[in-house]
Amino acid sequence: MICAVAGIGATEFSKESGRSELRLAVEAVRAALDDAGLRPADVSGLVTFGMDNNPEIAVARELGMGELSFLSRIGYGGGAACAVVQQAVLAVGAGLADVVVCYRALNERSGRRFGRAVAAPDPDSGWHHPMGLATPAAMVAMVARRYLHDHGASADDFGRVAVAMRRHAATNPRAWFHGRPITLDEHRASRWIAEPLRLLDCCQESDGAVALVVTSLERARDLTGRPAVIAAAAQGSGPDQYVMTSYYRDPVAALPEMGVAARQVWERSGFGPADVRTAVLYDHFTPYVLMQLEELGFCGRGEARHLVADGGIELGGRLPVNPHGGQLGEAYIHGMNGIAEAVRQVRGSAVNQVPGDGPVLVTAGTGVPTSALILRGD
């Protein structure tokens, strides 16, 4: 069965929402249902992240959804974003639910901040916490340093990613950094977080919520919003996978889990890198944008810096990346706002609309078990 995203909804993106995460979730879900022209009672399934603090039954209760026949959660943080959509597709295709809503809500700036060091209870933490690697930036810095060493890249190559994302966000009224582009010199002058990562290499901490409505394409065609057809969805985990600290495999500065997801979406959709109109890549740290471009097949290993040079990933470039500004420029809602942007691109309603009718690629999570989507027009 072919499925589609039939509705998208979001709250504003801020640093202080002033309300509970449950209220944020309810607002986003309501907005997504309104966009699709559906009522809460039409929903038969809910999917969210393992890390989300809002129980499905609480969201359903607050909205008056009634009976639900499918409930699911996906782990591994940002790697869940495209995977929640995959779960919804599986549920609809198997006849377990007719309309499934995917949601993610978090007060990640005013509440629990992911950038803080925490003592994780997972069994792998003993391999890195005693060495002081207790924050995402510190963990990624190890991989980033190795990438520079292996491929002759420089911190300016990371900076060009940040400049591109902020330039896109500057013209997006929804973005936190609307009207605030940066220059490469400003990137160079930003303070170190964990060398070779500077402040402007790191994504935001944001408050907000995003929700998506998934149903069959046949039903979506009868609803109010233009459907974004889910041409392919995939998850991937690489050999010797750790969460953000896969230092014990060769090569270190690569994302084999993204390759696993990429091979699936290219095969299932029938599209390839040359067909993609725009890519919405998970940009929680700038080095991973370069690695994803290589792993997804847009360029060879170690060649992403050449693609990024001279505006290659900016609007009007060879491959526009994150026209909304991404997590570096718009907001960090664990990648869900990137899926909403992909839907807008397919619909032709994006603020920074990329011309053409090719598919849109979305990725979710890097350094962790990951997921990906390809969306196209009907």
C-alpha positions, 0 to 999 in steps of 0.5 A: 500500500502506498502511504502519504503524509497528509498533514503537518503541524507545529508550535512556534520554536522558542527558547522558553515555551512557557508551557508543558511538553504535553501541551506542546504535543497536543497543539502540534497534533491538533494543527496537523489534523487541522491541516489534513482536515481530520478530527481527533476521532479519526486517529487510530494510531500514535507513534513517537520517540522513545525519549518523548515525555508525553504518553500516547494515551495522554495525548489521545485523552487530551484531544478526545481521540477515543479508541486507538489500535496502534501504539509505537515508540522508536529509540535512539534519539534523533535517529527516530525521526524518519523511523516514526514515519516508517512505523506509521507506514507499516501500521497503515499498510498492515491494516492495523490503523487507518490514520496514524499521527507521529509527534515529538514535543520537547522543552529542550532549552527551558527544560532538560538540555541535551548539551549537558553532561549526564551520567548515562546508565547504558552499558556502553557509557563505561567506554567513554564517560571515564575519559570525559566524553559525556556530552554530544559535542565532545563525542562528535569532536573525536570523529570530526578530528579524525575526519579532518585528518583522514581527508585533508579538510579544515574547520572552514569546511565545517564553517561553510555548512553553518553559513549555508544553514544560517543563510537559509534560516535568515529568510524563514520567518519560522526560524529562530535565526530569522534575519540573522545570517552569519559569515565564515569569519563569524564562524571562525571567531565563535568560541570553542565547544570541543575542538575542532567544534566551535559554537556555530558548528553545534545545533540549537537547543529548542522548545517546540513540537511537530506532528505529522499525519500518515494515511493511505495515499487513497485516503489522503487524496480526499483530504484537504492538504496536498499529500506528500507521497512516501516513496521509501522509508528505512532504518539503519544500524552499522556494524559495531554500532555505538551511540555517538561513540563508534570509535572501535570500527574502521573507518572512524570518520564515516557513517555506515548506518547512514549507508544502510538506510541510503541503500534501502531508500534508493532501491525501494523508491527507484530514485538515486542521488542525481534525482534529488531536488533538495536534501533535508539532512540531520545537521546537529553538528556540521561535520556530519553534514559532510559525512552524510553527503558522502555516505548518501552518494552525492560525492565520493569519500572525502569529497564533500568539502568540494561540494560545499565550497562556493555555495554548493549546498545553498539555494541555487547550488548543485544540491540545496540542503535544508532550505528551512535552515535545519537544526542549526538555523530553524530549530532542533526538534529532533529532526521532525521539523525537517520532515515538515519542511520536506512536505512543504517542498513537495507541496510547493508551499515552502518559504525557500521553495526549491524549483523542480519536481524531483523527490526530497530526501530526509535523514534523521540522526547521525552517530546513532542508528538512523533513518531516512525518507524519500518524499515525492509529489502525487 
